[in-house]
């Protein structure tokens, strides 16, 4: 199995090499740069959205104070309405 694969790879490497356009490096550089800029923008937008979510949650938590219990309503005085 390994010998068959090795022979196949050697045939590919020893055979005629395909034509490579002369401006391939420039095109790859431009496409790669665009891809990197898009990824960087996506990361920055995700970070900004995360920070905004944390800030909004903090403001909500400080305002509503969900860790405190609501005061209990007192029972009506005995004997009234019965």
Buried (B, 14 or more C-beta within 10 A) or exposed (E): EEEEEEEEEEEEEEEEEEEEEEEEEEEEEEEEEEEEEEEEEEEEEEEEEEEEEEEEEEEEEEEEEEEEEEEEEEEEEEEEEE
